[in-house]
Amino acid sequence: MIKNILKGMVIGIANIIPGVSGGTMMVSMGIYDKLIHCITHLFKEFKESLKFLIPIFIGAGIALVGLPFIIEPAFEYFPLQTNCLFIGLIVGGLPAILKKTKGHGIKVSYVISFLIFFALVVGLAAIGEREGAAADLTFSLWSVIKLFFVGIVASATMVIPGVSGSMMLLLMGYYNPIISTIKNFVTALVSFDVPGILQGCGVLIPAGIGMVVGIFAIAKLIEIIFEKFPIQAYWAITGLIVASPIAIFLMSELGTITVVSVLVSVVTFAIGFVVAMKLGD
């Protein structure tokens, strides 16, 4: 259970950082297939599915609540080192994916799958450097509806390996407002600031409901793809993983690069790589 909570924390961390894919981290840690299966068979295999999903969601929840207070200073003061840590976490899952495609040779459909999804991730990162128009979070029926659909889009992309849900939020102009709302909501809870709590609920509840709907909708589609085209799917995921470091560097401010920062970054990359491999065992 502790191991699954830690895996959930890694997924939660990945989902909150633009350019880093929570779906890719699921693949890297070897839980993607099982997680999709548990989501799509939640009611048929209720007890077993909850036994697996609850620790993952607890870990992700811990990360989503706590990370906004840590991630900003980490990226502000150690941008290259922090990015390399996550690149290590992503690349550390590549050996497990390559084992899935081993012995199947190379076919045109495999190469096309790889190239399409490689280009998708790099393309999204290339156009995602600027945040869209500022989001309107004033409480109204229209705002609630928009937040619901924003939640659907964000969660659906969070589940797809290689596609960053937080990057999609950034493109839609909701990333910084929602991160700020989470921070303010946690602060309001701690200080028992009722108006602040209600304001946070007005944003987070409709977005959260949309996220649940999006996860269930996309999970069934992904399950069908893995059943009918498993090798093409793994080649596509390989393309997503290989492209993810490029996407992260395209979207990130790396700060001042020195010999020391590069050496420390090599260490953080190695730490991320080893952690991903251990969690994937």
Stockholm file with secondary structure:
# STOCKHOLM 1.0

chainA/1-281         MIKNILKGMVIGIANIIPGVSGGTMMVSMGIYDKLIHCITHLFKEFKESLKFLIPIFIGAGIALVGLPFIIEPAFEYFPLQTNCLFIGLIVGGLPAILKKTKGHGIKVSYVISFLIFFALVVGLAAIGEREGAAADLTFSLWSVIKLFFVGIVASATMVIPGVSGSMMLLLMGYYNPIISTIKNFVTALVSFDVPGILQGCGVLIPAGIGMVVGIFAIAKLIEIIFEKFPIQAYWAITGLIVASPIAIFLMSELGTITVVSVLVSVVTFAIGFVVAMKLGD
#=GR chainA/1-281 SS CHHHHHHHHHHHHHHHSTTCCHHHHHHHTTCHHHHHHHHHTTTTTHHHHHHHHHHHHHHHHHHHHHTHHHHHHHHHHCHHHHHHHHHHHHHTTHHHHHHHHTTSCCCHHHHHHHHHHHHHHHHHHHHCSSCCSCCCCSSSHHHHHHHHHHHHHHHHHHHSTTCCHHHHHHHHTCHHHHHHHHHHHHHHHHHTCHHHHHHHHHHHHHHHHHHHHHHHHHHHHHHHHHHHCHHHHHHHHHHHHHHHHHHHHHHCCCCCCCHHHHHHHHHHHHHHHHHHHHHTC
#=GC SS_cons         CHHHHHHHHHHHHHHHSTTCCHHHHHHHTTCHHHHHHHHHTTTTTHHHHHHHHHHHHHHHHHHHHHTHHHHHHHHHHCHHHHHHHHHHHHHTTHHHHHHHHTTSCCCHHHHHHHHHHHHHHHHHHHHCSSCCSCCCCSSSHHHHHHHHHHHHHHHHHHHSTTCCHHHHHHHHTCHHHHHHHHHHHHHHHHHTCHHHHHHHHHHHHHHHHHHHHHHHHHHHHHHHHHHHCHHHHHHHHHHHHHHHHHHHHHHCCCCCCCHHHHHHHHHHHHHHHHHHHHHTC
//
